[in-house]
């Protein structure tokens, strides 16, 4: 019994003690997380004695008794929220993120907080101040990032589902590297209240599951309007599970040529082609399309995201949150010393890049052009979807999981890991990564992208793809 | 686009960060490499007469006389017991001989 719906049903019907799934998850967590060869996926967790003392209600809730992990940039009561940074070491928020509150209200048990690249800035979960996370498929390789801890928690079978955040692919890329499902909803579908901001116009909370059904179940619970987040949209949330058995018959799947170029590893390309073949055999119509402004997307993303980050992270100055170095002679020195000691190298690099892009002399050259490119990337998607394409299919990442340490000294190579995922964030579209094969013993993810508010179509395609790959 | 060590230090000051010599050297190389990649944006074609940024149209300019008074704006004298020559008057701290203060009021 591993699926979220199965666990909740067994708990509600009294076939399993309500506390049992969470206790088992905590036992697995402590067995796999620590030690020199441990996964290091969790930064904080329930102890085994706390798990034994748990009291979980079995009377209702569609997530009754389901153990869930939360990325450590989402505010939680009962656990610290560090964002993987020294500057927030030991920080305990006085409130809870809306998504976490909604999970608990439906009976989920939060068993721990997962490791991440500091402030969600990274593609390998090597930028955490608390050490890198290991990929359970091969512990010498990265799990992807920045939500690497959440992806690993699901891939290693520790929890049934997990929340992450996706600013440029931080849910989908680690899902691909770890062989699980990861979904980024439409911008505005899920509340960001309680998500520590990295780049506010791009950030969305995302979900991990071992299956498409598990990811859909988590989104079903957390989606919907929240008056505490002015960017959350008041639209009805459709029932995503309705599409479980619809299949691919008649689905028009666009394949953008720009995503299948020379940068793609042969093994990834072969798995993606095989996935398209089984979708076509299932009745989908495969159509080659073009998104001509794709080459500008990664540049635009790294200018906009870092510009927003330089502003958002200005609040971490030793006054209101976390650590403070007050050894300086005045307030300005206190800010500088606190930030210099508290932030890691990648965060400093991005703050500096963003500050530079916003300076008066370079604003038009970088930030202005990046915003224009963002508009053109969005217009490309609108044209394709307006032309009758239901969903797009692309590889999630050009490569499989790369070795730990391989790209740490080369930030540009690290950024290129996001080249296929940033476009959905720039355009605010929903997207999902589904396992489509294995290359050199490592999982390959295929990405589906749908129009805004098109999660129902997205899940229809994802269910069909998952079923076709399993059957094929 | 390359970025010098001096420029990095200037940006770091704006961002309230201190960098060691080796950090500033390494970061100027990193940022130069990233900016060289980001310079692909320079080839973005912007038709003549179009705004660079796509987004909502800018608000039309309004003449000063058309601006309604802002009800939230109050003179500083409304929110402080004493305001002289452009300064709020406060009690002198004891280290500066607060007991002799003649102008301040709490």
Interface residues (C-beta under 8 A of the other chain):
Chain A: X295 X296 X298 X299 X300 X302 X303 X310 X314 X317 X332 X335 X336 X337 X339 X340 X343 X345 X348 X349 X351 X352 X353 X355 X356 X359 X364 X365 X366 X368 X369 X370 X371 X372 X373 X374 X375 X376 X411 X412 X415
Chain B: X3 X7 X8 X11 X12 X14 X15 X16 X17 X18 X19 X23 X27 X30 X31 X33 X34 X35 X37 X38 X39 X40 X41 X42 X44 X46 X52 X53 X54 X55
